[in-house]
Amino acid sequence: MPSSAVGELERDLYAMTLKIHNRLEGHKAELEVRDVWYGEQRLYPNFPCIAVESADKRRTHMNTRRWDLTFLVDILLILDKVDSMEQTRQELERHIHLVEDVLHEDTTMGGSVIFGFVTRAQPGFQMRGSVMRQAARLRWEGSSREVF
């Protein structure tokens, strides 16, 4: 595998997703969540919780022997059952802000990317069986580089 001439920038989507997972896992108390999962789960035993999953890796040819990389990582935030729509929605939006704050504390993820930021937050619902939960999908996008 070629080495990066621009430093220790990440080139692997799995490794980048794992770094985001570990960062959120390390801030569970601050985020007020009980679990942080790698990948969406069939069953979630505890709420609120977060699932982190790889979404996409794009390469754009920039010039001789260089690719610009874009990593897309999805973060699914799930609260408990919907009781009061207004109160649960406010709680969801507060949790979205907490996740963004943790991820925006280090926009290079320890030097793994040139720049990374939450570029989308989509509040909504998740249905599992007959249970409806407030949920949000956040998209973290990071830029890196690779030489060949």
Secondary structure, 3 states (H helix, E strand, C coil): CCCCCCCCCCCCHHHHHHHHHHHHHHCHHHHCCCEEEECCCCCCCCCCEEEEEEEEEEEEEEECCEEEEEEEEEEEEEEEECCCHHHHHHHHHHHHHHHHHHHHCCCCCCCCCCEEEEEEEEEEEEEECCEEEEEEEEEEEEEEEEEC
